[in-house]
Amino acid sequence: MIKQIVAGTSNVLYSYVLIILLVVAGLWFTVRTRGAQFRLLGAQVKAVSEKSGEGKVSSFQALMVSTASRVGTGNIIGVSTALCLGGFGSVFWMWVIALVGAASAFVESTLAQIYKRRGPDGYCGGPAYYIEAALRCRPLAVVFSVLLILTYGVGFNMLASYNLQSTFSAYRFYTPAVTPWIIGAILAVIVGYCLIGGGKRIIRVTELLVPVMGVAYVLVALIVTLINAPLLPEVLRRIFVGAFDLRAIFGGFGGSCVMYGIKRGLFSNEAGVGSAPNASASADVAHPAKQGLVQMLSVFIDTILVCSATAFLCMCSGVEPTAALSGAPYVQASLSATLGGIGPIFITVAMVLFAFTTLLGNLYYVDRCVVHIMGRGLGKRTQIAIHVAAAAVIFVGAGLDAGLLWDLADVLMGAMALINVPVILYLGKYALRALRDYERQRKQGREPVFRAESIGLAGKVECWHGEE
């Protein structure tokens, strides 16, 4: 009964409500920023390299934390699921939700910077903070924080744990009744050890692993695609034909390529959900718009680069996607068809790294939201309790039902978006003013530096008054 309720709620959210909300918001911000995600691509790359003060979080580090959460098992298992259940056309709709969603990512991350606060271990902020500061509605801010904790600390982490252990199902030693729990226990212990070091250790680990993991995975996917290059024209044809097969789309929208593309695209890049701003707020930058630009780049890295890598790796392999292959088996079969026995081994290693960094990035968000709810830094006992609970969730998730976990993660993520998107639509004017201020200073040949009074927020935010 629980599984049916969660699945039904997920279908309603993604068949009607979120599709309209996310696309409309993305298109609105794309128009209002004059396509900033496209015309300011060079500025996005430049913003990543901005240096921070000594001992503070840089734009690059904040990007790696948010990318660690974004670039995860969803880029492999999620894309495979979309292809197997929604068809090749779902890839097109993943691209669409990323391209228009990048504008929403800019707005929410810029707002997180504008309304950030000084915390016990650096800056902190995110949707809960700008909801409380700008809308003066702490109850709604607390609700959002609780939803984020449930989404990332429970839903996404259970799913990441399940997805990781599922890649071992191709090996002979795998026993469905026992192996998932063993792998879940090992993963829980390793993550728990890393958490002992707190937020700073999480940032250092993700800063090291994310680039290595992403580059290696994309390179292998590119090699597989080039080996199977003769199939590429047919693959591209099927993507666009499938994306606009109106009879298939409207004949069964709940299982269409549009729904799966948007579901898995949103799960992967998280644009508009309100998660990445928690990492964005921690960065020490001279202007809020710079971190907004950085987070737009993160959406592109996630969906246009890494998700596309998985999609073409699978689609160019010659292995046809079926419901029975949904998830890790389709990716493993695709790699085996091209690279032989080394394929499943590579995908297992990739999944271990993807899942590990996803778990750490997710738990960084959880820590930030617990701090917001409590209104202070976490005591040692509280931290230990949270870390034990996080490890227990990871352990349990490894052995649960895949369908329930996907639907639960989708519903929780959708609930976050239902709060965050209307809020950023209302507060977006401040992010747009910040963008205009940033571009004006650049045209004047100056390195943009932000002051709250320049967008009419003098005395209304904690930072940006010239004393930083």
C-alpha positions in Angstrom: 0.0 0.0 0.0 2.8 2.4 0.9 4.6 1.7 -2.4 1.3 2.3 -4.3 0.7 5.6 -2.5 4.2 6.9 -3.1 4.2 5.8 -6.8 0.8 7.5 -7.4 2.0 10.7 -5.8 5.1 10.6 -7.9 3.1 10.2 -11.1 0.8 13.1 -10.3 3.8 15.4 -9.4 5.8 14.6 -12.5 2.9 14.2 -15.0 1.4 17.6 -14.3 2.6 19.9 -11.5 6.3 19.9 -11.7 6.6 19.8 -15.5 4.7 23.0 -15.7 6.3 24.6 -12.7 9.9 23.8 -13.6 9.7 24.6 -17.3 7.8 27.8 -16.8 10.2 29.0 -14.2 13.2 28.0 -16.3 11.9 29.8 -19.4 10.9 32.9 -17.3 14.4 33.2 -15.9 16.0 32.4 -19.2 14.1 35.4 -20.8 14.8 37.7 -17.8 18.5 36.9 -17.7 18.7 37.2 -21.5 19.9 33.6 -21.8 22.7 34.0 -19.3 23.4 30.3 -19.4 24.4 30.6 -23.0 25.9 34.1 -23.4 27.9 34.1 -20.2 29.5 30.7 -20.6 33.0 32.2 -20.6 32.2 34.1 -17.4 31.0 30.9 -15.8 34.4 29.2 -16.5 36.3 32.3 -15.2 34.2 32.5 -12.0 35.3 28.9 -11.0 38.9 30.0 -10.8 38.2 32.9 -8.4 40.4 32.6 -5.3 39.0 32.8 -1.8 40.4 34.1 1.5 42.7 31.9 3.5 40.8 29.1 5.2 37.6 29.9 3.4 35.6 27.9 0.8 36.4 28.8 -2.8 34.0 28.8 -5.7 35.7 25.7 -7.0 35.3 23.9 -3.7 31.6 24.9 -3.5 31.2 23.7 -7.1 32.7 20.3 -6.2 30.4 19.8 -3.2 27.3 20.6 -5.3 28.6 18.6 -8.2 29.4 15.7 -5.9 25.7 15.6 -5.0 24.5 16.2 -8.6 27.0 13.9 -10.4 26.2 10.6 -8.8 24.5 7.3 -9.3 21.6 9.1 -11.1 24.0 9.9 -13.9 24.5 6.2 -14.5 21.5 4.2 -13.1 19.0 7.1 -13.5 19.9 7.6 -17.2 19.8 3.9 -17.8 16.3 3.7 -16.2 15.1 6.6 -18.4 16.3 4.9 -21.5 14.9 1.5 -20.6 11.4 2.8 -19.5 11.1 6.0 -21.5 13.0 5.3 -24.6 15.7 7.2 -26.5 13.5 10.3 -26.6 13.9 10.8 -22.9 17.5 12.0 -23.5 16.2 15.1 -25.4 13.9 16.0 -22.5 16.8 15.7 -20.0 18.7 18.2 -22.2 15.7 20.5 -22.2 15.3 20.5 -18.4 19.0 21.2 -18.0 19.2 24.0 -20.5 16.2 25.9 -19.2 16.8 24.8 -15.6 20.3 26.3 -15.6 18.7 29.8 -15.4 16.8 28.7 -12.3 20.0 27.3 -10.8 21.6 30.8 -11.3 18.8 32.5 -9.5 18.6 30.2 -6.5 22.3 30.1 -6.0 22.7 33.9 -6.3 19.9 34.4 -3.8 21.7 32.0 -1.4 24.8 34.2 -1.7 22.9 37.4 -1.1 21.1 36.1 2.0 24.0 34.0 3.4 25.0 34.3 7.1 28.2 33.8 9.0 28.2 30.4 10.7 30.5 28.7 13.2 32.7 27.2 10.4 32.2 29.7 7.6 29.3 31.1 5.6 26.0 29.2 5.5 22.8 29.7 3.6 20.3 28.3 1.1 16.6 28.4 0.5 15.8 28.0 4.2 17.8 31.1 4.9 16.4 33.3 2.1 12.9 32.2 3.0 13.4 33.2 6.6 15.3 36.4 5.9 13.3 37.7 2.9 9.8 36.3 3.5 10.1 36.4 7.3 8.5 33.0 7.5 10.5 30.7 9.8 7.9 27.9 9.8 8.1 27.5 6.0 11.9 27.7 6.3 12.0 25.0 8.8 9.6 22.8 6.7 12.0 23.2 3.8 15.0 22.2 5.9 13.1 19.1 7.2 12.2 18.2 3.6 15.8 18.6 2.5 17.0 16.4 5.4 14.5 13.7 4.4 15.3 14.0 0.7 19.0 13.9 0.9 19.7 12.3 4.2 17.1 9.6 3.7 15.6 9.3 0.2 18.7 10.0 -2.0 21.2 8.3 0.3 19.1 5.1 0.5 18.8 5.1 -3.3 22.6 5.8 -3.8 23.4 2.9 -1.5 21.0 0.6 -3.4 22.3 1.7 -6.8 25.9 1.0 -5.7 25.3 -2.5 -4.4 23.2 -3.3 -7.5 26.3 -3.0 -9.8 27.7 -6.0 -8.0 24.7 -8.2 -9.2 26.7 -9.1 -12.3 29.3 -11.0 -10.3 29.0 -14.7 -9.3 29.5 -14.0 -5.6 26.4 -11.9 -5.5 23.5 -13.3 -3.4 20.4 -11.2 -3.4 19.5 -12.1 0.2 22.9 -11.4 1.7 25.3 -9.4 -0.5 23.3 -6.1 -0.5 23.5 -6.0 3.3 27.2 -6.7 3.4 28.0 -4.0 0.9 25.6 -1.6 2.7 27.4 -2.2 6.0 30.9 -1.6 4.5 29.7 1.6 2.8 28.1 2.8 6.0 31.3 2.4 7.9 33.4 4.2 5.3 31.1 7.1 5.1 30.8 7.3 8.9 34.5 7.5 9.2 34.7 10.4 6.6 31.9 12.2 8.5 34.0 12.3 11.7 36.0 15.2 10.1 32.8 17.2 9.5 32.2 19.7 6.7 35.8 20.6 6.0 36.8 17.0 5.4 33.8 16.5 3.1 34.9 19.5 1.0 38.5 18.2 0.8 37.4 14.7 -0.2 34.9 15.8 -2.9 37.4 18.4 -4.2 39.8 15.5 -4.9 37.5 12.8 -6.1 34.9 14.6 -8.2 37.2 15.8 -11.0 39.1 12.5 -11.2 35.8 10.5 -11.2 34.1 12.7 -13.8 37.0 12.9 -16.3 37.7 9.2 -16.2 34.0 8.3 -16.7 33.5 10.7 -19.6 36.7 9.6 -21.3 35.6 5.9 -21.3 32.1 6.9 -22.5 33.7 8.8 -25.3 35.9 5.9 -26.3 32.9 3.6 -26.4 31.0 6.1 -28.5 33.8 6.5 -31.0 34.3 2.8 -31.3 30.6 2.5 -32.3 30.6 5.8 -34.3 28.8 4.2 -37.3 25.7 3.8 -35.1 25.7 7.5 -34.0 23.4 8.9 -36.9 20.7 6.3 -36.1 21.0 7.0 -32.4 20.5 10.8 -33.0 17.5 10.1 -35.2 15.9 7.9 -32.6 16.4 10.5 -29.9 14.6 13.2 -31.8 11.9 11.0 -33.3 11.2 9.5 -29.9 11.1 12.9 -28.2 8.3 14.1 -30.5 6.3 10.9 -30.9 3.1 12.7 -29.8 1.0 9.5 -29.9 3.3 7.7 -27.5 3.6 10.7 -25.3 0.0 11.5 -24.8 -1.2 7.9 -25.1 0.5 7.0 -21.9 2.0 10.2 -20.4 2.8 8.6 -17.0 5.4 6.3 -18.7 6.4 8.6 -21.6 9.9 9.8 -22.6 8.9 13.3 -21.4 8.1 12.2 -17.9 11.1 10.0 -17.5 13.4 12.6 -19.1 12.2 15.3 -16.7 12.2 13.0 -13.7 15.7 11.7 -14.2 17.0 15.1 -15.5 15.7 16.8 -12.4 17.0 14.0 -10.1 20.4 14.4 -11.7 21.0 18.2 -12.1 18.6 19.3 -9.2 18.1 22.8 -10.9 15.3 24.6 -9.0 15.1 22.0 -6.2 17.0 24.1 -3.7 19.8 21.8 -2.8 22.9 23.3 -4.6 22.3 26.8 -3.0 23.3 25.3 0.4 26.8 24.7 -1.1 26.8 27.9 -3.1 26.3 30.0 0.1 29.5 28.6 1.6 31.7 30.1 -1.1 33.8 33.2 -0.4 33.2 35.3 -3.5 33.3 39.0 -4.3 29.9 39.1 -6.0 26.8 36.8 -5.6 26.3 36.6 -9.3 29.7 34.8 -9.7 28.5 31.8 -7.7 25.3 31.8 -9.6 27.3 31.5 -12.8 29.4 28.7 -11.2 26.2 26.7 -10.4 24.9 27.1 -14.0 28.1 25.5 -15.1 27.5 22.6 -12.6 24.2 21.9 -14.3 25.9 21.7 -17.7 28.6 19.4 -16.3 26.0 17.1 -14.8 23.5 16.7 -17.5 25.0 17.9 -20.8 28.3 16.2 -20.1 28.0 13.3 -17.7 24.4 12.2 -18.3 24.9 12.5 -22.1 28.1 10.4 -21.7 26.1 7.6 -20.1 23.3 7.9 -22.7 25.6 7.7 -25.7 27.7 4.9 -24.1 24.5 2.9 -23.9 22.7 3.9 -27.1 25.8 3.4 -29.3 26.5 -0.1 -27.9 23.9 -1.8 -30.0 22.2 -3.3 -27.0 18.5 -2.5 -27.0 17.1 -1.1 -23.8 14.3 -3.1 -22.2 12.4 -2.9 -18.9 14.3 -6.1 -17.7 17.6 -4.3 -18.2 16.6 -1.2 -16.4 19.3 0.2 -14.1 22.8 -1.1 -13.7 22.3 -4.2 -16.0 21.8 -2.1 -19.1 25.0 0.0 -18.5 27.0 -3.2 -17.8 25.6 -5.0 -20.9 26.5 -1.9 -23.0 30.0 -1.8 -21.7 30.5 -5.5 -22.1 29.3 -5.4 -25.7 32.1 -3.0 -26.5 34.9 -3.5 -24.0 34.3 -7.1 -23.0 35.0 -8.3 -19.4 36.6 -5.1 -18.3 33.4 -3.1 -18.8 31.4 -4.4 -15.7 34.6 -3.9 -13.6 35.0 -0.3 -14.7 31.3 0.5 -14.1 31.6 -1.0 -10.6 34.6 1.2 -9.8 32.8 4.2 -11.2 29.7 3.5 -9.2 31.6 3.2 -6.0 33.2 6.6 -6.5 30.0 8.2 -7.8 28.0 6.9 -4.9 30.6 7.8 -2.3 30.8 11.4 -3.4 27.0 11.6 -3.7 26.6 10.4 -0.1 29.1 12.9 1.2 27.7 15.8 -0.8 24.2 15.0 0.4 25.2 14.8 4.0 26.9 18.2 3.7 23.5 19.6 2.8 21.9 17.8 5.8 24.5 19.3 8.2 23.7 22.8 6.9 20.0 22.3 7.4 20.3 20.9 10.9 22.4 24.0 11.8 19.6 26.2 10.4 16.8 24.4 12.4 18.8 24.5 15.6 20.0 28.1 15.0 23.6 27.3 16.1 26.5 25.0 15.5 26.1 21.3 16.3 27.4 19.9 19.5 29.6 16.8 19.5 26.9 14.5 20.7 24.4 15.9 18.2 26.9 15.4 15.3 27.6 11.8 16.4 23.9 11.0 16.6 23.3 12.5 13.1 26.3 10.6 11.7 25.1 7.3 13.2 21.6 7.8 11.8 23.1 8.6 8.4 25.2 5.4 8.4 22.1 3.4 9.4 20.1 4.8 6.5 22.8 3.9 4.1 22.9 0.4 5.4 19.1 -0.1 5.2 18.8 1.4 1.7 21.1 -1.2 0.2 18.6 -3.9 0.8 15.2 -2.2 0.0 13.1 -2.3 -3.2 14.4 -0.2 -6.1 11.0 1.0 -7.3 10.0 2.3 -3.8 13.3 4.0 -3.4 13.1 5.8 -6.8 9.6 7.0 -6.2 10.3 8.1 -2.6 13.3 10.1 -3.7 11.2 11.7 -6.5 8.4 12.6 -4.2 10.6 14.2 -1.6 12.6 16.1 -4.2 9.3 17.3 -5.8 8.1 18.6 -2.5 11.3 20.7 -2.1 10.8 22.1 -5.6 7.1 23.0 -4.8 8.4 25.3 -2.1 11.6 26.6 -3.6 10.4 27.4 -7.2 7.6 29.8 -6.2 9.9 31.4 -3.7 12.6 32.1 -6.2 10.0 33.3 -8.7 9.0 35.9 -6.0 12.5 36.8 -4.9 14.2 36.5 -8.3 14.2 40.2 -8.9 17.1 40.5 -6.4 19.1 37.9 -8.3 18.4 39.7 -11.6 19.4 43.0 -10.1 22.6 41.4 -8.9 23.3 40.1 -12.4 22.8 43.5 -13.9 25.1 45.0 -11.3 27.7 42.4 -12.1 27.5 43.0 -15.9 27.6 46.7 -15.5 30.8 46.5 -13.5 32.3 44.2 -16.1 31.5 46.6 -18.9 33.2 49.3 -17.0 36.4 47.2 -17.0 36.2 46.6 -13.2 36.4 43.3 -11.3 32.8 43.1 -9.9 32.4 43.7 -6.2 29.0 43.6 -4.6 27.3 45.8 -2.0 23.8 45.1 -0.7 22.7 48.8 -1.3 23.3 48.4 -5.0 20.2 46.3 -5.3 18.1 47.9 -2.6 18.9 45.6 0.3 20.9 47.9 2.5 20.4 46.7 6.1 18.2 43.7 5.0 21.0 41.1 4.7 23.7 40.1 7.1 26.6 40.3 4.7 27.6 42.5 1.7 27.8 45.8 3.6 31.5 46.4 2.8 33.0 45.0 6.0 33.8 41.5 4.6 
